[in-house]
Amino acid sequence: MAKAKILVVEDDKFLREMLALVFEEEGYQADAVADGEAAWERLNKQHYALLITDMYMPKMNGVELVTKCQKSFPEIKTVVISGGGREVEAEHGKGRVKLYNKEIQADIFLKKPYNLDEMFTIVDRLLSG
């Protein structure tokens, strides 16, 4: 039986495809899109247990996407990833993320480069409980 369905939102094509592939190898169903708008369309058409999103993306950034997602689909777990930058205030392993004075409470924030084993551990924990 397949594990939960994950939506990966990442504008870097290599990272997006790599994450989707490794999650599928771990038994998850994974879809991957390049920006927040495409993610929002997917979220409104399909049920996902987990949203993994980058912060900086064209069309809709990660904070905007997570905010919309939490209002419309509060049951979805959220993992926010970012390489950082002066505009991002977040601590690796915590949930509070602030970008351009907009703050969200994700389930967890991971700073790039993150460890894939750590990502799998976090995802398994979020989706099992």
C-alpha positions in Angstrom: 0.0 0.0 0.0 1.3 3.4 -0.9 2.1 5.9 1.8 0.6 9.4 1.9 0.5 11.9 -1.0 3.1 14.7 -0.9 3.2 17.9 -3.0 6.7 19.3 -3.5 6.9 23.0 -4.6 10.3 24.1 -5.7 11.4 26.4 -8.5 14.8 24.7 -8.9 14.1 22.0 -11.5 16.8 19.6 -10.2 15.8 19.9 -6.6 12.1 19.5 -7.5 12.6 16.4 -9.5 15.1 14.9 -7.1 12.8 15.3 -4.1 9.8 13.8 -5.9 11.9 10.9 -7.0 13.4 10.1 -3.6 9.9 10.4 -1.9 8.5 8.0 -4.5 11.4 5.6 -3.8 10.5 5.8 -0.1 6.9 4.7 -1.0 5.2 8.0 -1.0 3.1 9.4 -3.8 4.8 12.6 -4.8 3.8 15.4 -7.2 6.1 18.3 -7.9 5.4 21.8 -9.3 7.5 24.8 -9.9 5.7 27.6 -8.2 3.0 28.6 -5.7 0.3 29.2 -8.3 0.7 25.7 -9.8 0.7 24.3 -6.2 -2.5 26.1 -5.3 -4.2 24.7 -8.5 -3.1 21.1 -7.5 -4.2 21.6 -3.9 -7.7 22.5 -5.1 -7.9 19.4 -7.3 -6.3 16.7 -5.2 -5.9 15.8 -1.5 -2.4 15.9 -0.1 -1.2 14.9 3.4 1.9 17.1 3.2 3.1 20.2 1.5 6.8 20.8 1.1 7.5 24.3 -0.2 10.4 26.5 -1.0 10.2 30.1 0.3 11.3 32.1 -2.8 9.3 31.2 -5.9 7.8 33.1 -8.8 4.1 33.9 -8.9 3.4 33.1 -5.2 6.0 32.7 -2.5 6.0 30.0 0.2 4.6 32.2 2.9 1.6 33.1 0.7 1.1 29.5 -0.3 1.2 28.1 3.3 -1.1 30.9 4.5 -3.7 30.1 1.8 -3.3 26.3 2.4 -3.7 26.5 6.1 -7.0 28.5 5.7 -8.5 26.2 3.1 -6.9 22.9 4.0 -5.9 23.0 7.7 -5.3 19.3 7.9 -2.3 19.4 5.5 1.1 19.3 7.3 3.6 21.9 6.0 7.4 21.8 5.7 9.0 25.0 4.5 12.5 25.0 3.0 14.8 27.9 2.1 18.4 28.7 1.6 17.8 31.8 3.7 18.5 35.4 2.9 18.2 38.5 4.8 14.4 38.6 4.4 13.9 35.2 6.0 13.7 34.8 9.8 13.5 31.2 10.7 15.4 28.6 12.7 16.2 25.2 11.3 14.0 22.5 12.9 11.4 25.0 14.2 8.1 26.0 12.7 7.9 29.8 12.9 8.9 31.4 9.6 8.9 35.1 8.8 9.4 36.6 5.3 9.0 40.3 4.5 7.1 40.9 7.8 4.6 38.1 7.1 4.8 35.3 9.6 3.5 31.8 9.4 3.6 28.7 11.7 4.6 25.7 9.6 5.1 22.3 11.0 8.8 22.6 10.5 11.4 24.8 8.7 14.5 23.3 7.0 17.4 25.4 5.9 19.1 24.4 2.6 21.2 22.5 2.3 19.3 20.0 4.4 20.1 16.4 5.0 17.8 14.0 3.2 17.8 11.5 6.1 16.6 14.3 8.4 13.9 15.2 5.8 12.6 11.6 5.7 12.6 11.4 9.5 10.6 14.6 9.8 8.2 13.6 7.0 7.6 10.1 8.5 7.0 11.7 11.9 4.6 14.3 10.6 2.6 11.8 8.6 2.4 9.1 11.2 1.1 11.2 14.0 
